[in-house]
Amino acid sequence: MMALNFPNPVRSFDAGRSCVSFWGSDASLEIAFQIEIDALRKLGADPDDGEAQMLATFDSHRDAILRAAASVYGRHKASYHRLTAADVSGRS
C-alpha cells in the first residue's frame, strides 16, 4: 500500500469556509484537506491577514502542515479532512 503524499503543490484560500484547501493522494485516491484559518493564526498569521498573507503563512509552514495532515489521515483514512489548531499544535 502506498503512503499519503502531496505531489500537487496547489492550495487555495476559501474565505467562505475560513480555510486554505490543499490535496494529497494515497495511491490513486485524491484526499482533500482544509486547514482552518485559526490553525494558520496559531502558526503566525495575523487575525487581519487576507488571502495573500494566509497563503504565505501556509507556504512558510507547508512541511509542518503536511506532516499534520499525514498524521490525521493515518488515524482515519477518509477522503476529506479539516485540520484545526489542535492538529498543528507543537509543530513549526
C-alpha positions in Angstrom: 0.0 0.0 0.0 1.3 3.4 -1.0 1.7 6.1 1.7 0.0 9.5 1.6 1.9 12.0 -0.5 1.4 15.6 -1.7 2.5 15.7 -5.4 0.3 18.7 -6.2 1.6 22.0 -4.6 -1.7 23.8 -5.4 -3.5 25.3 -2.5 -6.4 27.8 -2.4 -7.9 30.3 0.1 -11.6 29.9 0.8 -12.8 32.9 2.8 -16.4 31.5 2.9 -15.2 28.3 4.7 -12.4 30.1 6.6 -9.7 27.8 5.4 -7.0 27.0 2.9 -7.7 23.9 0.8 -5.0 21.5 -0.4 -4.8 18.0 -1.7 -2.9 14.8 -1.2 -3.0 11.3 -2.8 -2.9 7.8 -1.5 -2.3 5.5 -4.5 -5.0 6.6 -7.0 -7.2 8.3 -4.4 -7.3 12.0 -4.1 -7.6 13.2 -0.5 -9.0 16.7 0.2 -7.7 18.7 3.1 -8.6 22.1 4.6 -6.7 23.9 7.3 -8.7 26.3 9.3 -7.7 30.0 9.5 -7.4 29.7 13.3 -4.8 27.0 12.7 -2.9 29.3 10.4 -3.1 32.1 13.0 -1.6 29.7 15.5 1.3 29.3 13.0 1.8 33.1 12.9 -0.8 34.6 10.6 -2.3 37.8 11.8 -6.0 37.8 12.5 -6.4 40.7 9.9 -4.4 38.9 7.2 -6.0 38.5 3.8 -5.7 35.8 1.2 -2.1 36.5 0.1 -0.9 36.6 3.7 -2.8 33.4 4.7 -1.3 31.6 1.6 2.1 32.9 2.5 1.7 31.5 6.1 0.6 28.2 4.6 3.6 28.1 2.3 6.1 29.0 5.0 4.8 26.2 7.2 4.0 23.7 4.4 6.2 20.9 5.8 4.6 21.1 9.3 1.1 21.3 7.8 1.7 18.3 5.5 3.1 16.3 8.5 -0.1 17.2 10.5 -2.3 16.2 7.5 -0.5 12.9 7.1 -0.9 12.2 10.9 -4.6 13.0 10.8 -5.1 10.8 7.7 -3.1 8.0 9.3 -5.6 7.9 12.2 -8.6 7.9 9.9 -8.3 7.2 6.2 -11.1 9.3 4.7 -11.3 11.3 1.5 -11.7 14.6 3.4 -10.1 16.1 6.5 -10.3 19.5 8.1 -7.2 20.4 10.2 -7.7 22.6 13.3 -5.3 24.5 15.5 -5.1 21.4 17.7 -3.7 19.4 14.8 -0.8 21.8 14.3 0.0 22.4 17.9 3.6 21.9 18.8 4.6 22.0 15.1 6.5 24.6 13.3 
